[in-house]
C-alpha cells in the first residue's frame, strides 16, 4: 500500500463526514498564463459582450448561489496586478507563484481554509458561459444528495477537449478519463466533465496534500483529485446541464468569437428575462407574460425603483399618476403601485376606472406628476401585461432612463420594497382617486371642429377591440351628433381570443359592417386606444401610412397649420415627398414614439406618426392618441365633404404612389445574431436587387434605394418578432424587396447550424 492510500485510509472517518450544508465559499481559478492577444492580456480580461470574461464567472458566484465577494477566493498568478485592479478589493486573493496546474492552485487555499467546515464551489475563470441556474442546480443537487463531491457534466454532440465521464451499469460515476488519455472508444462517450465542482474542503485537502504530478505535463491537475476521490469510494454525484452553449470555454480567438455569439443568443432568447425574474423595457415600456414576468412582485420592485428616483430628485410633492386598462391584473397592479408609492411618502393619484393610455398621458401632464404610469400591454396578446412610464410632460422615458430604472429594479429584493395597505393610504390621503374623463374629452374637442361634424351628419362605426376606447370616443362622437355604432365594446380580458391590434385581418367584421350597412367610415382602436385604424366607405382597409398623408395634408392645406412632419424609419417616404412639396421638412427617427415626440419638440413639427398606427399633433399630448386621431379623421371628412377614397386621390396627385409590404417572422435567438450579419455581408458583396444609395444600422438594418424605395429589417422591442418592411414604386417591387430580406432571415437558422457543424468538423 503506498503512502497516499495509507493517508486516505487513516483519515477516512474524518473525510467521509458531510460538510456543513449552509456554509459555502467560492474559488475562482484565475492564475493561468494564457493570452490570446499580442498585448499579453490574460484571457480572463478579454472583452466579452461589454464585460470582461472573468466578470461572468464572479457573477455566477455572486448570483448563482449566492456567495459574497468576501467569501470568494480568486487564485491569481500571471498578470495578477491587472486582475486584482479590475475586480477590486472586495475579493480574497491567493497567489499561485508558479503555474503548476489547477490542483496546485486550489491547494494554495489550504492554509487559509484548513479549519473551514463547509463546501467549496470551484469555477474556472475561462469558462464564463455557465448560467446561474446551472450553478444553483449544482449546489442544490450536491446538498440534497448529501454528496462528498458533485461535478458539472453535459452531453455534447460535438467534440470538446474535456474529460469523459465513465459510469457503471447503475449510472454511478466510476471514473473520469481525460481527452489526452482516452482511447478511441472512450472518445465516443459524449458525457463530459465540463469544469465546475462542489466539494467539502475537509475532504479535498488530504487528497491535494498527496497529489502526484500528471505524467502528461508534470502539472498537478484538479481532475486527478476528482479521479482519486471517486476511486476512494466517496459519494460522487453530478448535475447535468442541457444547454450545450454553456460548455464553451475560451482558449483561442475563435473560442472568443463563439462565446460572443452564444452570449448574444442568450440575451435575445425568448422569455429569458421572465425566467430570470428580470424587468426589461422595450420601445413601448415594460411588457411580459402574465404570471411569469408580469407579476405583482415585479410590479412592486419596479415601483420601488421609480419611488427611489422620485425621492432622490426631491419630487415627492409632485407625486405620481396611476392608470390602468382592461387587461387581467391591470387594476390589481395599479393598486399595488399606489401602495408602494404611499409607503415611500409619495402622493399618488389613482384613476377611478379603466382608461385609455392617451387619457393617462394627458392627466400626467395636467397634474405635472413626477411620473405617469399606465398598466397596459397595448396591442400585445391577452396573456401579456406591462407598464408604460411617462415624464411629467407626458412623454415616454428615454432609453438611458429606462436602463437606469431596469438596473435598480433588478437589484431589489422583496424585502427592499416599502409599502402600506391601500385602504390606509386612501384614508390618510396619500393616495386619492380622481377622474379625468371630462377634462380629457374637453382637451380633444378643443382641437376638433364639432360644428362642422354636426352639420355633416356622418354615419360612423367603431371597433374598440374590447379595449378602453369606447367611453371617451363615444362621448366625443355623440356630442358631435354622429350616427355612431360600436361593436366589441364590452369588457373581455381575452380580447375575443386574439391580439387587440387593429390590423387588416382583425377588422374583417368592421369592414363587412361598413360595406353592408353603408357607413361613411369605420374606425378601430387597439387595446389601450393609443393606435388607430381606418376603413373607408367601400370597406377597404386604409394603411396608416396613407392615413398620415391625409391628415398631414389636411392640417397643412385645409386648416392652414404650418410645420414639418416626424416619422419613424418604418413609415412611408411619401411623407417626405409631401413635406417637400409643401416647403416643409420630414424628420426620420428610430422606432418608438418617444423618439417621435422628441423629434416633434426639437423641430416644432406639426404632425408625428408611425406606421404601426400612432400619431399626435403639435399642442396635444406627447404620446400617440387613437381617440384624438379618430375625431380628427371624422372632422376631415366633415370639413372637406369628401370620402376617404376621394381624399386619397387628391393627395396621391401631389405625391405619386409608393406601395408598402410588411412581414413578421418569429424571432429566434439565432436569427437575431445571424440575420443582421448576413444582410451586412450581402450588401457589402453587392448582392442587392437594385443599386443601394445608403445603409443605416442605428435601429435595425435599413437599405435605401433610388426613388424613395427602401427595405428595413428590425427586431421588435416589445415582442419576439422579426419585422420586415419594404416600400417601392409598384406592389411587385415592394414584394420583391421584402422577399429579398426575408430570404436571408429564413436562412439565418440554417446558417448557424452549418457554422456549428463546421466547428464540430
Secondary structure, DSSP 4 states (H G I P E B T S, - for coil): --HHHHHHHHTHHHHTSPP-TT-EEEEEEE----B-STT--BGGGSEETTEEHHHHHHHHHHHSS---GGGEEEEE-TTHHHHHHHH-TTSEEEE-SS---HHHHHHTTHHHHTT--SEEEEEETT-TT--HHHHHHHHHHHHHTT-SEEEEEEE-SS--SSEEEEE-TTS-EEEEE-GGG--HHHHT--EEEEEEEEEEHHHHHHHHHTPPPPTTTS---HHHHHHHHHHHT--EEEEEE--GGGG---SSHHHHHHHHHHHHHHHTSTTHHHHTT---EETTEEEEEBTTTB-HHHHHHHHHHHHHHHHHTT-TTT-EEEEE-SSTTHHHHHHHHHHHHHHTT--EEEESS---HHHHHHHHHHHT-SEEEEE--TTS-TTEEEEEEE-TTSPBPPHHHHHHHHHHHHH--GGG-----HHHHHHHTSEEEE--HHHHHHHHHTTS-HHHHHHHT-EEEEE-TTSS-HHHHHHHHHHTT-EEEEES-S--TTGGGS-----TGGGHHHHHHHHHHT-SEEEEE-TTS--EEEE-TTSPEEPHHHHHHHHHHIIIIIS-----EEEETTS-THHHHHHHHTT--EEEE-SSHHHHHHHHHHHT-SEEE-TTS-EEETTS-SS--HHHHHHHHHHHHHHH---HHHHHHHHHHHH---EEEEEEEE--HHHHHHHHHHHHHHHHTT--SS-EEEEE-SSSEEEEEGGG-EEEEEE-SSSSEEEEEEEESSHHHHHHHHHHHHHHHHTHHHHHHHHHHHHH-
